[in-house]
Amino acid sequence: MAPTPLHLHPRAPLQQRKSSEPKPADWLSLTELGRLFGISAVLCGRQLSAAGLRQPNGAPSRQALHQGLALLPHPRGHHRSALWQRQGCSAVLEGQGMRPMLPNRLVTLWADLLEALMLGSEAITTSAEEMASDVPTELVSSVNQELQQRGSGFRVALAGLSRAARPRPVGVPSPADPAADLRRCG
């Protein structure tokens, strides 16, 4: 078995970091890790706890930190700021019988959810726009393509874009659009 690379705190001096150290995309929140398997953050946390990687209070165990499977980005950070190593934790979850969801299945599920939210319901208290912010970045393009193929005018915005620059549902003018502030005169 190949030795695992050394994982240092993200704020470690650059000269101490190894070039084989995982990129930030390799570190996921509990919610993001759970999404890979189609499970909630709560269930994902329980699975990691069962594997000895998570303490009862939700913080990573010493074992998880020692094995490089978790890190706390802030020295005194709350356990909710813990990040979990994608590849290593995925292997642990798969060893417990979990199976990662296929990306195309995730795309279909997100598109179904966003379409249902666009239709609206009194029982639903969130909007498609709010839920769209939770679509994993790597799926945004595929979800938008799926929505377009279905004839939906809704598009998921990429994270980091300003509100005015984000794609909007068809027929909804941008706040910067002069037509957005048309008023009747006379």
C-alpha positions in Angstrom: 0.0 0.0 0.0 1.4 3.4 -0.9 2.1 5.8 1.9 -0.4 8.6 2.3 0.8 12.2 1.6 1.5 14.5 4.5 -1.5 16.8 5.2 -0.6 20.1 6.9 -2.9 22.8 8.1 -3.9 25.0 5.2 -2.2 28.0 6.8 1.1 26.2 7.1 4.0 28.0 5.4 4.2 27.2 1.7 7.6 25.7 1.9 6.3 23.1 4.4 3.5 21.9 2.1 4.1 19.0 -0.2 3.1 19.4 -3.9 1.1 16.2 -3.6 -1.1 17.8 -0.9 -4.8 17.8 -1.9 -6.3 20.9 -3.4 -9.0 22.8 -1.5 -11.7 21.0 -3.7 -10.6 17.7 -2.0 -11.8 19.0 1.3 -15.6 19.0 1.9 -18.0 20.0 4.5 -20.1 17.2 6.1 -23.0 18.4 3.9 -21.0 18.2 0.7 -19.6 14.8 1.6 -23.1 13.5 2.3 -24.3 14.8 -1.1 -21.8 12.6 -2.9 -23.7 9.6 -1.5 -27.2 11.1 -1.6 -27.4 11.2 2.2 -28.0 14.0 4.7 -25.2 15.6 6.7 -26.7 14.0 9.8 -26.5 10.5 8.4 -23.0 11.1 7.0 -21.9 12.3 10.4 -23.3 9.1 12.0 -21.5 7.0 9.5 -18.2 8.8 10.2 -18.9 8.4 14.0 -19.4 4.7 13.6 -16.1 4.5 11.8 -14.4 6.3 14.7 -13.7 9.4 12.7 -16.1 11.8 14.5 -16.6 12.5 18.2 -20.1 12.6 19.8 -19.9 16.4 19.8 -19.4 16.4 16.0 -15.7 17.3 16.0 -13.2 15.1 14.1 -11.6 12.4 16.2 -7.9 12.3 16.9 -7.8 9.3 14.6 -9.4 11.3 11.7 -7.0 14.2 12.2 -4.0 11.9 12.5 -4.9 10.0 9.4 -5.4 13.2 7.4 -9.1 12.5 6.9 -10.2 15.7 8.6 -9.0 19.1 9.5 -10.1 22.1 11.4 -9.3 25.2 9.2 -9.3 27.5 12.2 -7.2 26.6 15.2 -10.0 27.2 17.7 -12.7 26.6 15.1 -16.1 25.1 15.9 -16.5 21.5 14.8 -19.0 22.7 12.1 -16.0 24.3 10.3 -14.4 20.8 10.0 -13.5 19.7 6.6 -13.4 16.1 5.5 -11.0 14.6 2.9 -13.0 13.6 -0.1 -11.2 10.5 -1.2 -10.3 9.0 2.2 -13.7 9.6 3.7 -15.5 8.3 0.6 -13.5 5.1 0.9 -14.6 4.8 4.6 -18.3 5.3 3.7 -18.0 2.8 0.8 -16.5 0.3 3.2 -19.7 0.8 5.3 -21.9 -0.1 2.3 -22.6 3.4 1.0 -22.5 3.9 -2.7 -21.7 7.3 -4.3 -24.5 8.6 -6.5 -23.8 8.8 -10.2 -23.4 12.4 -11.4 -26.1 12.1 -14.0 -28.5 10.9 -11.3 -27.6 13.9 -9.2 -28.2 16.2 -12.1 -31.7 14.7 -12.7 -32.6 15.0 -9.0 -31.5 18.6 -8.8 -33.4 19.5 -12.0 -36.5 17.8 -10.7 -36.3 19.6 -7.4 -35.7 23.1 -8.9 -38.6 22.6 -11.4 -40.9 21.6 -8.5 -39.8 24.6 -6.5 -40.5 26.9 -9.6 -44.1 25.5 -9.6 -44.4 26.6 -6.0 -46.6 25.2 -3.2 -47.9 26.6 0.1 -46.2 23.7 1.9 -42.7 24.7 0.6 -41.0 27.5 2.4 -37.9 27.9 0.2 -37.6 29.2 -3.3 -35.8 27.7 -6.3 -33.3 30.6 -6.1 -32.5 29.7 -2.5 -32.2 26.0 -3.2 -30.1 26.7 -6.4 -27.4 28.1 -4.2 -26.9 24.6 -2.8 -26.3 22.9 -6.1 -22.7 21.6 -6.0 -20.4 23.8 -8.2 -19.3 20.8 -10.4 -23.0 20.1 -11.3 -24.1 23.7 -12.1 -23.4 23.4 -15.9 -25.0 20.0 -16.2 -28.1 21.0 -14.2 -28.5 24.1 -16.3 -28.2 22.0 -19.5 -30.8 19.6 -18.1 -33.2 22.5 -17.3 -32.7 24.0 -20.7 -33.5 20.6 -22.4 -36.7 20.5 -20.4 -37.7 23.9 -21.6 -37.2 25.6 -18.3 -36.1 29.3 -18.2 -34.5 28.9 -14.8 -30.8 28.7 -14.5 -28.5 28.1 -11.6 -26.0 30.9 -10.9 -22.4 30.1 -10.4 -21.2 30.9 -6.9 -19.2 34.1 -6.5 -21.1 36.1 -9.1 -22.7 39.3 -8.0 -26.4 39.2 -7.6 -26.9 41.4 -10.7 -24.6 39.3 -12.8 -26.3 36.0 -11.9 -28.5 34.3 -14.5 -32.1 35.0 -14.0 -35.3 33.2 -15.0 -36.5 34.1 -18.5 -38.6 37.3 -18.4 -37.2 38.6 -15.2 -35.2 41.8 -15.9 -31.8 42.4 -14.3 -31.8 45.2 -11.6 -29.2 46.9 -13.8 -31.5 46.7 -16.8 -33.2 50.1 -17.6 -36.4 48.2 -18.4 -36.5 47.0 -14.8 -37.4 50.5 -13.6 -40.0 51.5 -16.2 -42.7 53.6 -14.8 -45.8 55.1 -16.4 -45.5 58.7 -17.1 -48.5 61.0 -17.5 
